[in-house]
C-alpha cells in the first residue's frame, strides 16, 4: 500500500513529523517497507531562465545557452529542440545527481565549448515520461526557487506492507484512523452528502438468483450524463503518479483514487455502449471477456460477471471490459459500486491470472456498509471535475449484515497482554478505531472483518497502546517451588524416541507432510481422501501415509552428491485418512550402505535386517515399551518378502522393520542395500506406574543354570514358534531362550530324514528363592521338551 504524506494529511489533522509517523506505522503493525523522499533526489534542482540561446558553431542540433540561476549566469550547452531564450527551465548544476540518467553532472566541454550544467526533461528527473524536450515552466516560476517547492513535489511517498487480515489499511483513511487512535492527530470527518437524482436511471440492474445470496449480494449504480472526460486535475494526477499509477482520464482516475483513498473499488461503464439493462450473473461455458488490459480471457462457469444484452461487460470484482470502457468521447457513464464475495473473487482472479487493485481488495474484504456512501462521494467528485447531472440511484440486493458483538473484559486485557492499561483507555481506543460500545459489549465496525472474538479486541487495545511498552517479568515467583509437569506423556515419549535415535548415530530429517501420488501409493496411500485440493506443487499432491518416502527422497539426494552410507530418521505424523484425527505418530529410521567405514579389520559389511531390528528394539526400550514382544512375519508393504517382519503385542503392531523392497528403491531412485523400521509411538502401552524414574533393578543372588536342547523339526517350522513354546514351559523360572545353531540342507536330511532340520536352543533358568536341584532341573527340561513337541511336532535330537 502506497500513499504520500500530503495524502495522509487530507484525512489526518496532525503536526507529527515524518519520522514519528513512520515509527508509529511499524509499531501499529503496518510495517514501513520503503520511503521515497523527493527532498533527497530532487531537492538540489533549481529554476533558471534562458536569457540567450545561440547555435553551436560545430553542431547543428546544439545550442549554447546563457542561463540565469541563483548562482549567477551559467553557460549550458543543450540539444533539446525547445531550448530557446525567454523560457524558464529546471537546472542541474555541477555535482548534482540526475536520477533518470544515473549520472552526476560535471563541468565539461562539448565540441570545444564549456558547459557548466544541464537543463532537465521530465524523464531525466523521473517526474514524467516526457523526453521530447526540456521542462518549460510558466512565468510565475521564480529564478533560484527549488523546483520541488514550485511543482509541489516535496511530498514523501510511504510504502507499507499490509497483512491479509487488515483490509481496512488498504485505504489511506484506514491508515489515518490507526494513527489518530495512537494519538498522532485527529481523524478528519468524512461528510457524505447524497446527490439528488435529476432523472430516472435509464439502466436497470438485476441480480441473478445464483449470485444474489453470496457472490454479489449488493449492487448500486447510477447514470451521470453530460460529462467531459478530459485529463484529471494536477493534484489528482500527482497523487496517482506518486504511488506508481499512470493517469488516464478524469473518470478512470477518480475510480483509482477511491480505490486507494477509501478502499472502495468502483467501475464506470460508458453508458452509451451498454445495450439494455445490466445483469449480475454467473458466466456460462464458452463466454469470454476482452478486458481493459488488452487481453481476452476465457470464462469458466461460476465466475461472477456483469453483462448486458450484448454479452459480458465486466468481471465482477476483478476487471472491467474493453467494450464498455470510457474514452475521451464518453459523455454518459454508469457508475457502479458493489460488494463481491472475497473467496469467489480470489478464485476467479487466480484462475485467470489477473492481478488488479480491485481484486486485491475484494478478496481481502472491503466494507460492505460503505457501498452506498461510496457511490454518493464518487458522484459528487465526478460532477465537480467532469460536470454533468446524475440520475436516481438504482439498488439491487442489500449489504450483508456483519453485525456481531464480543465481551470486553478489562481485567483479561491486562492479564493476557501483560500491561496495565486502564479501562477508560481501553474503551477510548476501541471507540477511536470505530467500535461501538454498549456496556461491556463491543461491536466491531463493518470495515474490520478480521475481528472475530474477544482475543481480537484485546489485540487491538494492545496494538494501539504499543507492545514496546511491555516490561520484562520473571515467569515464576521466588517462592513458586518446583513447577508441575508441562509435557504430556506422549510428548515425553516422542522426545525419548528422538534422543535415542540421535544417540544411535542417526541424522534427523524434517520433511514435508505432502508427497506425490506415486510415492504415496508405494506405501499404501494415494487415495482420494488424502488428496490436497490446492497443492503448492505437482510433487506435493497427497498427505504422506508413512515417513519413509520422505527419508528415501532425502537419501536419493544425498547419494546423488556422493554420500553412500546414510543413517536418517524422522519423528512426525503420518496420515491414514483426510478427516481430523486420522493421523498417527511415527518414528522412522533408514539405514543405507555399509555398517561401518572401510578399515584394516574388515569389519565393513552391508546393513541388514538385524541392524534395523536392534535399533528398533533400542527405541522401544527407550520409550518404555514392554521388553517381551512377538515377532511376526506380517511385515510392512514396503518390505522385502522374507526379509521383513513386525513386532507386536497381540493384535497391536508396535513396529515394522526389514529390508526395503527393490521395487520401492527403484521407484525412489535409491541405491541399496537399505533397511528401515517404523515405530508406531501411540501403539505401545504406557507404564502403569506413574513415577518419573525407572523401577529398581532386581538381581538374584542365586546361580543361573543354562541347558542346551537340539530338536528335529520339519523344515517349515519357524524358530520363533519353538522359542515361544520353550519359554512358556515355566514363565517364572525361565529367564531367556535363544537359538544358537541351525542344521539344514542335504546333510541334515541325510541324517534326520527328508524335509527335516535341527534347531538348537539354550535356555537360561534363573531361580529366585533357592538353588535348583538336579531333579527340579530335569523336571523343567522335560516340560520344555513336551511343550516344544506339542507346538512344533518335533522331537529331541539324539
Secondary structure, 3 states (H helix, E strand, C coil): CEEEHHHHHCCEECCCCHHHHHHHHHHCCCEEEEEECHHHHHCCCEEEEEEEEEECCCCCCCEEEEEEECCEEEEEEECCCCCCCCCEEEEEECCCEECCCCEECCCEEECCEEECEEECCCCCCCCCCCCCCCCCECCCCCCCCEHHHHHCCCCCEEEEECCCCCHHHHCHHHHHHHHHHHCCCEECCCCCCCCCCCCCCCCCEEECHHHHCCCCCEEEEEEEECCCCCCCCHHHHHHHHHCCCCCCCHHHHHHHHHHHHCCCCCEEEEHHHCCCCEEEEECCCCCEEEECCCCEEECCCCCEEEEECCEEEEECCCEEECCCCCCCCCCEEEEEEEECCHHHHHHHHHHHCCCCHHHHHHCCCCCHHHHHHHHHHHHHHHHHHHCCEECCCEEEECCCCCCCEEECCHHHHHHHHCCCCCHHHHHHHHHHCCCEEECCEEECCCCCCCCCCHHHHHHHHHHHHCHHHCCCCCCCCCCCCCCCCCCCHHHHHHHHHHHHHHHCCCEECCCCCEECHHHHHHCCCCCHHHECCCCCCCCCCEECCCCHHHHHHHHHHHHHCCCCCEEEEEEEEEECCCCCCCEEEEEEEEEECECCCCCCCCCCCECCHHHHHHHHHHHHHHCCCCCCCEEECCCCCCEEEEEEEEEEECCEEEEEEEEECHHHHHHCCCCCCEEEEEEECCCCCCCCCCCCCCCCCCCCCCCCEEEEEEEEEECCCCHHHHHHHHHCCCCCCEEEEEEEEEECCHHHHHHHCCCEEEEEEEEEECCCCCCCCHHHHHHHHHHHHHHHHHHHCCEECC
